[in-house]
């Protein structure tokens, strides 16, 4: 059986069979190359950012350890040079770190004779000072509560009149109780029974005040009246 295309030789047809897959692969690579570049570039940037973050965190932890150790050893005082020497960090980074801590802890500043600046953190106290127990305040004795304290009155005060609140305090009763009794006929005997100096009192509706009775006047039938008029 003869070849369908007698003009093409066998080697030329072999080259065409080989070039066709290569052309397809090159076409695919041409289309996928930008996406591959973006993928590789994004992954590399993410790795660099993670490394930078880890390095910054490690430097901050180192500064914290050295910072707290130095203020404990120096009773709250520290300089930027001391922190840079012990932490092996740059002066700019150490200065920024100290300024931030000074703002957070309300640090004070001291200037040396040579013009240097010392950061002073008053909250950093020696361990021995913190370990001392705080003395407890002395216990107060309980005070007795007197609802109606009775103060002894002089002869001059007894000769004058008292208002309802003052007489209620003297008799040791509530002003409301005194108000209920003041208009009763047996008020004199009732007040006499409760007065600390056995003085009977009268109430004047005109002046709205109370006056003591004559001490020489004897009051009789006290026990009978008190039985009939219990408070």
C-alpha positions in Angstrom: 0.0 0.0 0.0 1.5 3.4 -1.0 1.9 6.4 1.3 -0.9 9.0 1.3 1.6 11.9 1.0 4.5 10.8 -1.1 6.2 14.2 -0.9 6.9 13.9 2.9 9.9 11.8 3.8 10.0 9.7 7.0 12.6 11.8 8.9 10.6 15.0 8.4 7.5 13.3 9.8 9.4 12.3 12.9 10.5 15.9 13.6 7.0 17.1 13.4 5.9 14.4 15.9 8.6 15.6 18.3 8.0 19.3 18.0 4.3 19.2 18.6 4.6 18.1 22.3 7.4 20.6 22.9 5.3 23.4 21.5 2.4 22.5 23.8 4.6 22.4 26.8 6.1 25.8 26.0 2.6 27.3 25.5 1.5 26.0 28.9 4.6 27.3 30.6 4.1 30.7 29.0 0.6 31.0 30.5 1.5 29.5 33.9 4.8 31.3 34.5 3.3 34.6 35.9 1.2 32.6 38.4 4.2 30.5 39.4 6.2 33.7 40.0 3.5 35.2 42.1 3.1 32.0 44.2 6.8 31.7 44.9 7.2 35.4 45.6 4.3 35.4 48.0 5.5 32.4 49.9 9.0 33.9 50.2 7.6 37.3 51.5 5.5 35.5 54.1 8.6 33.5 55.3 10.6 36.7 55.6 7.8 38.5 57.5 7.5 35.5 59.9 11.3 35.6 60.5 11.2 39.3 61.2 8.3 38.9 63.6 10.1 36.1 65.5 13.3 38.2 65.7 11.5 41.2 67.0 9.7 39.1 69.6 13.0 37.5 70.7 14.7 40.9 71.0 11.7 42.2 73.1 11.9 39.2 75.5 15.6 39.7 75.9 15.1 43.4 76.7 12.4 42.6 79.2 14.6 40.1 81.1 17.6 42.4 81.2 15.4 45.5 82.1 13.7 43.8 85.1 16.9 42.3 86.4 18.8 45.6 86.3 16.1 47.6 88.1 16.0 45.0 90.8 19.8 45.1 91.2 20.0 48.9 91.1 16.9 49.8 93.2 14.9 51.0 90.3 17.6 53.0 88.5 18.8 52.2 84.9 20.5 53.9 82.0 20.2 53.3 78.3 23.9 52.4 78.1 23.6 49.7 80.8 20.6 48.2 79.1 22.4 48.2 75.7 25.5 46.6 77.1 23.7 43.8 78.9 21.2 43.1 76.2 23.6 43.6 73.2 20.9 45.7 71.4 21.4 48.9 69.4 21.2 52.2 71.2 18.2 53.5 69.2 16.2 50.4 70.0 17.1 50.5 73.7 16.2 54.2 73.9 12.8 53.6 72.4 12.2 50.7 74.7 13.1 52.7 77.8 10.9 55.6 76.7 8.0 53.3 76.4 8.6 51.7 79.8 9.0 55.1 81.4 5.6 56.1 80.1 3.9 52.9 81.2 5.4 53.0 84.8 5.5 56.8 85.3 9.2 56.8 85.7 11.2 59.8 87.0 14.5 61.1 85.5 17.7 62.0 87.2 20.6 64.0 85.5 24.1 63.1 86.4 27.0 65.5 86.8 28.3 64.5 83.3 24.9 65.2 81.7 23.7 61.6 81.5 20.1 60.6 82.2 19.1 58.0 84.6 15.6 56.4 84.5 14.2 55.9 88.0 11.2 53.6 88.5 10.0 54.2 92.1 7.7 51.1 92.0 10.7 48.8 91.9 11.4 48.2 95.6 14.1 45.9 97.1 12.9 42.4 97.9 13.7 42.9 101.6 11.4 45.9 101.8 8.6 44.0 100.1 9.0 41.0 102.5 8.5 43.1 105.6 5.1 42.5 107.2 2.7 45.4 107.4 1.7 46.0 111.0 -2.0 45.7 111.6 -3.8 48.6 113.1 -4.8 48.2 116.8 -8.2 46.7 117.3 -10.8 49.2 118.5 -12.9 48.5 121.5 -16.6 48.2 120.7 -18.5 51.2 121.7 -21.9 50.9 123.4 -24.7 52.5 121.6 -27.0 54.7 123.7 -30.2 55.6 121.9 -31.3 58.2 124.3 -28.4 59.4 126.4 -29.4 61.3 129.5 -27.2 64.2 130.4 -27.3 65.6 133.9 -28.9 69.0 134.0 -27.9 71.8 136.3 -30.3 73.8 138.5 -30.3 76.6 136.0 -31.3 74.3 133.1 -34.1 72.7 135.2 -35.5 76.1 136.0 -35.9 76.8 132.3 -38.3 75.2 129.9 -37.4 72.4 127.5 -38.7 71.5 124.1 -40.1 68.1 123.2 -36.8 66.7 121.8 -34.8 67.8 124.8 -37.3 66.4 127.3 -37.6 63.1 125.4 -33.8 62.8 125.6 -33.9 63.5 129.3 -36.7 60.9 130.0 -35.1 58.3 127.7 -38.1 57.9 125.4 -38.9 58.6 121.8 -40.3 62.1 121.0 -43.4 60.4 119.5 -44.1 58.7 122.9 -43.7 62.0 124.7 -46.1 63.6 122.2 -48.8 61.0 123.1 -48.5 61.6 126.8 -48.0 65.3 127.1 -51.8 66.1 126.9 -52.9 63.4 129.3 -53.9 64.3 132.9 -51.4 61.9 134.4 -48.5 63.3 132.4 -46.9 64.7 135.5 -46.8 61.3 137.3 -45.6 59.6 134.1 -42.7 62.0 133.6 -41.9 61.9 137.3 -41.5 58.1 137.0 -39.0 58.4 134.2 -37.0 61.5 135.1 -33.5 60.6 136.3 -33.9 63.1 139.2 -37.5 62.3 140.0 -38.8 65.6 138.6 -42.4 66.0 137.3 -43.0 68.0 134.2 -45.9 70.1 132.9 -46.7 70.9 129.2 -47.9 74.3 128.1 -50.0 74.3 124.9 -49.4 78.0 124.5 -45.6 77.9 124.4 -45.3 74.3 123.2 -42.7 73.7 125.9 -42.3 71.7 129.1 -41.5 73.2 132.5 -40.6 71.3 135.7 -43.0 71.3 138.6 -42.2 72.6 142.1 -39.8 70.0 143.6 -41.6 70.4 147.0 -44.9 69.2 145.6 -45.6 65.6 146.4 -47.1 63.4 143.9 -49.4 60.7 145.1 -50.9 57.5 143.8 -48.0 56.9 141.4 -48.1 53.2 141.4 -51.9 53.0 140.7 -51.7 55.4 137.8 -48.7 53.6 136.2 -50.6 50.3 136.4 -53.6 51.9 134.6 -51.4 53.7 131.9 -48.7 51.3 130.8 -46.5 52.5 127.9 
